Amino acid sequence: MLRSAIAEAYAASPHLLHVLHALQQQFLHISDEAVREVAAHLDLPLSQVDAVVDFYSFFHKTPRGRYDILFSNCTSCGYMAGGVDLMAMLGRRLDIVAGNTRGDGLVSMDQTSCIGMCDHGAALLVNGRPITSLDAIKIDRIAALVEAEAPLEDWPAEWFQVDDNIRVSGLLLKDDFTVGIGLRKMLELDVADTLSEIIQSGLRGRGGAGFSTGMKWQFCREAQGDAHYVVCNADEGEPGTFKDRVLLHSHVDSLFEGMTVCAFAVGAKQGYLYLRGEYRYLLPHLQSVLARRRELALLGVDILGQPGFSFDIDIVVGAGAYICGEESALIESLEGKRGIPRVRPPFPVTHGYLGQPTVVNNVETFIAAAHIVLRGSAWFRAVGTEKSAGSKILSISGDCAAPGIYEYPFGVTIRQVLEDCGAKDAQAVQVGGPSGTLINSAEFDRRLGFDDLSTGGSLMVFSQTRDMLAVIVNFAHFFAHESCGFCTPCRVGTVLLKNGLGKIAGGHGTRYDLDEMQHIATLVKCRSHCGLGQTAANPILDGLQRFPQAFEQRLVHHDFEPHFDLDAALEEARQISRRDDAAAHIE
């Protein structure tokens, strides 16, 4: 049965992540025997398959429940709603503790990092499908449906509907994009002119780093290799970021058009969309769009009748790993490995997927490129600022009246954004997610752009009622959990920072602990292997600088206090020695 399941999964998609996902779905876990059989069937080292199963959080070596429920623990779409712990509530209803599978194998429940539903309130995944706008009533109904063993198809259909919530449309979102029109315009140009338009537009990568998109494409085209590849990074795992979810749902034709423009410019015949595992529910929609584009000769051999212009796109779905948002880790995952960031240089434009020249851009960047080819570089440069051309699509969540998607010209102030989304009493904004920049109200006149506040697209709003230390603690737990473990500064440092924050939040921290945390955070920032590790300490460093009172008001008035209760630690010794007198205690 196992071998036939593997063969069936492999026939549907030979990628290791997809084969393992199919086994996880069918058997509710991936056994050691399954690891051995997969390795043999795919002709891969046993160690590679075993390491992949261990690395990704959506794979499990022990059985999960037939209903596998994962609550988001994000500050915007997390399981705390109105002061109520919805995960604990469901646990009581189903008689299960978070992190466990119930004895009868019916249900498992745990928490997971942000699932990209931050504009919809508290949210969870059940067997990979999102349910949003959770409250006590919906929790009761979920518990009843689980106990009744009702198939998900019989659950209320509206529960699984995820709206776009586009609040403000700008350069890219307000105009209709006729399917194929960008490619027809591109074919009127040659490769040099296409590259020139992208370069002259001033388009910079929308993931936050801001490298020139046109120059990246040119470097890739000029690189020597047996093949060139185009990869779309749709692994937006940054808490508070959900714009890709919306773009993949409602603007995916322009995304695939942009990837095809890139393929024309760099000479690629194969492209990949790397989709985060939390967005797997979008896979049937994306595959149907690809199929329609093939029928319209917008993908495949001799696109739009152009001899020699052949290009197609496959989708690879991740399995729960924040680090795969880093481009070299993403490429490793595409190759069926753990998502460990590579040493750079060399860079992906010369040595990327399978060691070949590869362009990796995110969803918004490819969409912008498709519009630029259609409308021209001057059209794009007319919006934004001198150093930050065009617009930026923002995911706005947190303490505001209208969370959702907002598109603004670069140069917009944080204050303007807060007014538009109905954030009337904000004390802080996390720009660019936890790895970005935490600012206070004195900085709300700062502007979004590569010359001031650069962002991949997330703005998390925190009102005056928020405990900023609790927010920073949440971020620290996220980074400690999501560290890939490759380098010591990140692997160890993020845990030390999480523990140090926990000590302070628990009322046991001293000035010594603050100084030590500053030192460790600086070490993590300066010594981590990849960009994601280097930004893991940002919330703490920004918090210490801009919200020192959040830390200092929790400090005890001692020079030093240990991380643990020394007297309690001696309890076992007291029992062994059968002593409980005053000398056996530490005051």
Secondary structure in CASP SS format (residue, H / E / C, confidence):
PFRMAT SS
TARGET T0000
AUTHOR 0000-0000-0000
METHOD secondary structure of the structure
MODEL  1
M C 1.00
L H 1.00
R H 1.00
S H 1.00
A H 1.00
I H 1.00
A H 1.00
E H 1.00
A H 1.00
Y H 1.00
A H 1.00
A H 1.00
S C 1.00
P C 1.00
H C 1.00
L H 1.00
L H 1.00
H H 1.00
V H 1.00
L H 1.00
H H 1.00
A H 1.00
L H 1.00
Q H 1.00
Q H 1.00
Q H 1.00
F H 1.00
L C 1.00
H C 1.00
I C 1.00
S C 1.00
D H 1.00
E H 1.00
A H 1.00
V H 1.00
R H 1.00
E H 1.00
V H 1.00
A H 1.00
A H 1.00
H H 1.00
L H 1.00
D C 1.00
L C 1.00
P C 1.00
L H 1.00
S H 1.00
Q H 1.00
V H 1.00
D H 1.00
A H 1.00
V H 1.00
V H 1.00
D H 1.00
F H 1.00
Y C 1.00
S C 1.00
F C 1.00
F C 1.00
H C 1.00
K C 1.00
T C 1.00
P C 1.00
R C 1.00
G C 1.00
R C 1.00
Y E 1.00
D E 1.00
I E 1.00
L E 1.00
F E 1.00
S E 1.00
N C 1.00
C C 1.00
T C 1.00
S C 1.00
C C 1.00
G C 1.00
Y C 1.00
M E 1.00
A E 1.00
G C 1.00
G C 1.00
V E 1.00
D E 1.00
L H 1.00
M H 1.00
A H 1.00
M H 1.00
L H 1.00
G H 1.00
R H 1.00
R H 1.00
L H 1.00
D C 1.00
I C 1.00
V C 1.00
A C 1.00
G C 1.00
N E 1.00
T E 1.00
R C 1.00
G C 1.00
D C 1.00
G C 1.00
L C 1.00
V E 1.00
S E 1.00
M E 1.00
D E 1.00
Q E 1.00
T E 1.00
S C 1.00
C C 1.00
I C 1.00
G C 1.00
M C 1.00
C H 1.00
D H 1.00
H H 1.00
G C 1.00
A C 1.00
A C 1.00
L E 1.00
L E 1.00
V E 1.00
N C 1.00
G C 1.00
R E 1.00
P E 1.00
I E 1.00
T C 1.00
S C 1.00
L C 1.00
D C 1.00
A H 1.00
I H 1.00
K H 1.00
I H 1.00
D H 1.00
R H 1.00
I H 1.00
A H 1.00
A H 1.00
L H 1.00
V H 1.00
E H 1.00
A C 1.00
E C 1.00
A C 1.00
P C 1.00
L H 1.00
E H 1.00
D H 1.00
W C 1.00
P C 1.00
A H 1.00
E H 1.00
W H 1.00
F H 1.00
Q C 1.00
V C 1.00
D C 1.00
D C 1.00
N C 1.00
I E 1.00
R E 1.00
V E 1.00
S C 1.00
G C 1.00
L C 1.00
L C 1.00
L C 1.00
K C 1.00
D C 1.00
D C 1.00
F C 1.00
T C 1.00
V C 1.00
G C 1.00
I H 1.00
G H 1.00
L H 1.00
R H 1.00
K H 1.00
M H 1.00
L H 1.00
E C 1.00
L C 1.00
D C 1.00
V H 1.00
A H 1.00
D H 1.00
T H 1.00
L H 1.00
S H 1.00
E H 1.00
I H 1.00
I H 1.00
Q H 1.00
S H 1.00
G C 1.00
L C 1.00
R E 1.00
G C 1.00
R C 1.00
G C 1.00
G C 1.00
A C 1.00
G C 1.00
F C 1.00
S E 1.00
T H 1.00
G H 1.00
M H 1.00
K H 1.00
W H 1.00
Q H 1.00
F H 1.00
C H 1.00
R H 1.00
E H 1.00
A C 1.00
Q C 1.00
G C 1.00
D C 1.00
A C 1.00
H C 1.00
Y E 1.00
V E 1.00
V E 1.00
C E 1.00
N E 1.00
A E 1.00
D C 1.00
E C 1.00
G C 1.00
E C 1.00
P C 1.00
G C 1.00
T C 1.00
F C 1.00
K H 1.00
D H 1.00
R H 1.00
V H 1.00
L H 1.00
L H 1.00
H H 1.00
S H 1.00
H C 1.00
V H 1.00
D H 1.00
S H 1.00
L H 1.00
F H 1.00
E H 1.00
G H 1.00
M H 1.00
T H 1.00
V H 1.00
C H 1.00
A H 1.00
F H 1.00
A H 1.00
V H 1.00
G C 1.00
A C 1.00
K C 1.00
Q E 1.00
G E 1.00
Y E 1.00
L E 1.00
Y E 1.00
L E 1.00
R C 1.00
G H 1.00
E H 1.00
Y H 1.00
R H 1.00
Y H 1.00
L H 1.00
L H 1.00
P H 1.00
H H 1.00
L H 1.00
Q H 1.00
S H 1.00
V H 1.00
L H 1.00
A H 1.00
R H 1.00
R H 1.00
R H 1.00
E H 1.00
L C 1.00
A C 1.00
L C 1.00
L C 1.00
G E 1.00
V C 1.00
D C 1.00
I H 1.00
L H 1.00
G H 1.00
Q C 1.00
P C 1.00
G C 1.00
F C 1.00
S C 1.00
F E 1.00
D E 1.00
I E 1.00
D E 1.00
I E 1.00
V E 1.00
V E 1.00
G C 1.00
A C 1.00
G C 1.00
A C 1.00
Y H 1.00
I H 1.00
C H 1.00
G H 1.00
E C 1.00
E H 1.00
S H 1.00
A H 1.00
L H 1.00
I H 1.00
E H 1.00
S H 1.00
L H 1.00
E C 1.00
G C 1.00
K C 1.00
R C 1.00
G C 1.00
I C 1.00
P C 1.00
R C 1.00
V C 1.00
R C 1.00
P C 1.00
P C 1.00
F C 1.00
P C 1.00
V C 1.00
T C 1.00
H C 1.00
G C 1.00
Y H 1.00
L H 1.00
G H 1.00
Q C 1.00
P C 1.00
T E 1.00
V E 1.00
V E 1.00
N E 1.00
N E 1.00
V H 1.00
E H 1.00
T H 1.00
F H 1.00
I H 1.00
A H 1.00
A H 1.00
A H 1.00
H H 1.00
I H 1.00
V H 1.00
L H 1.00
R H 1.00
G C 1.00
S H 1.00
A H 1.00
W H 1.00
F H 1.00
R H 1.00
A C 1.00
V C 1.00
G E 1.00
T C 1.00
E C 1.00
K C 1.00
S C 1.00
A E 1.00
G C 1.00
S E 1.00
K E 1.00
I E 1.00
L E 1.00
S E 1.00
I E 1.00
S E 1.00
G E 1.00
D C 1.00
C C 1.00
A C 1.00
A C 1.00
P C 1.00
G E 1.00
I E 1.00
Y E 1.00
E E 1.00
Y E 1.00
P E 1.00
F C 1.00
G C 1.00
V C 1.00
T E 1.00
I H 1.00
R H 1.00
Q H 1.00
V H 1.00
L H 1.00
E H 1.00
D H 1.00
C H 1.00
G C 1.00
A C 1.00
K C 1.00
D C 1.00
A E 1.00
Q E 1.00
A E 1.00
V E 1.00
Q E 1.00
V E 1.00
G C 1.00
G C 1.00
P C 1.00
S C 1.00
G C 1.00
T E 1.00
L E 1.00
I E 1.00
N E 1.00
S H 1.00
A H 1.00
E H 1.00
F C 1.00
D C 1.00
R C 1.00
R E 1.00
L E 1.00
G C 1.00
F C 1.00
D C 1.00
D C 1.00
L E 1.00
S C 1.00
T C 1.00
G C 1.00
G C 1.00
S E 1.00
L E 1.00
M E 1.00
V E 1.00
F E 1.00
S E 1.00
Q C 1.00
T C 1.00
R C 1.00
D C 1.00
M H 1.00
L H 1.00
A H 1.00
V H 1.00
I H 1.00
V H 1.00
N H 1.00
F H 1.00
A H 1.00
H H 1.00
F H 1.00
F H 1.00
A H 1.00
H H 1.00
E H 1.00
S C 1.00
C C 1.00
G C 1.00
F C 1.00
C C 1.00
T H 1.00
P H 1.00
C H 1.00
R H 1.00
V H 1.00
G H 1.00
T H 1.00
V H 1.00
L H 1.00
L H 1.00
K H 1.00
N H 1.00
G H 1.00
L H 1.00
G H 1.00
K H 1.00
I H 1.00
A H 1.00
G C 1.00
G C 1.00
H C 1.00
G C 1.00
T C 1.00
R H 1.00
Y H 1.00
D H 1.00
L H 1.00
D H 1.00
E H 1.00
M H 1.00
Q H 1.00
H H 1.00
I H 1.00
A H 1.00
T H 1.00
L H 1.00
V H 1.00
K H 1.00
C H 1.00
R H 1.00
S C 1.00
H C 1.00
C C 1.00
G H 1.00
L H 1.00
G H 1.00
Q H 1.00
T C 1.00
A C 1.00
A C 1.00
N H 1.00
P H 1.00
I H 1.00
L H 1.00
D H 1.00
G H 1.00
L H 1.00
Q H 1.00
R H 1.00
F C 1.00
P H 1.00
Q H 1.00
A H 1.00
F H 1.00
E H 1.00
Q C 1.00
R C 1.00
L C 1.00
V C 1.00
H C 1.00
H C 1.00
D C 1.00
F C 1.00
E C 1.00
P C 1.00
H C 1.00
F C 1.00
D C 1.00
L H 1.00
D H 1.00
A H 1.00
A H 1.00
L C 1.00
E H 1.00
E H 1.00
A H 1.00
R H 1.00
Q H 1.00
I H 1.00
S H 1.00
R C 1.00
R C 1.00
D C 1.00
D C 1.00
A H 1.00
A H 1.00
A H 1.00
H C 1.00
I C 1.00
E C 1.00
END
